[in-house]
Amino acid sequence: MPGPLYAPAQLIFVALVSLALYGFFLHAQTVLHRDDYQDLADAGTQHEPIACRDFLVALFLLPLALIAVVLLAEMLSVPVEGAIGQAGLPEALVGVAIALIILMPEGLASLGAARENRLQTSVNLALGSALASLCLTIPTVAILSLALGQDLVLGLDAEHIVLLVLSLFMATLSLANGRTTSLQGGIHLVIFGAFLTLSAIP
């Protein structure tokens, strides 16, 4: 289907790919490359295995919590859209504002961990929050879009595609060798600032 809209089959494929990517990340974080995500201070600490009952409860509550977050975002979109409309700003900022609100708790926790020099915990929180927001929200919204018969726009403008590719490139440089400098962090902030500016002033 031309334009920013996906056909139903394409939307289902995107949802499945998003879930698969999140599953691969969890498998790498908890099984394959567990040591890469473990804080050095906790390297020698023995943790009790999670009980099967607790795992099943968490597996049941996770999609419920995700649906609650999506519904909360839908409720927040009305006042946020009104405020942005009164300010004369583009509608695209509504999604940006809601995404920032949803990511704020994990983002603040990540900043707090970084200030306490627990950098591995900070990276884990940031990566987990970002991937969960993308890889779990997209399938949920896609299913709701198909069920309600509403169009879901997932296309990006050319400038946002450039920023996305640049962000992925910088993230690769930051995480590839295990060492990150303040210069790389500053570049990430500049890219984020450029994204906000282009969203507010297209």
Summary of the structure (lengths in Angstrom):
residues: 202
radius of gyration: 18.8
end to end distance: 24.9
largest distance: 55.4
contacts: 468
relative contact order: 0.12
helix: 79%
strand: 1%
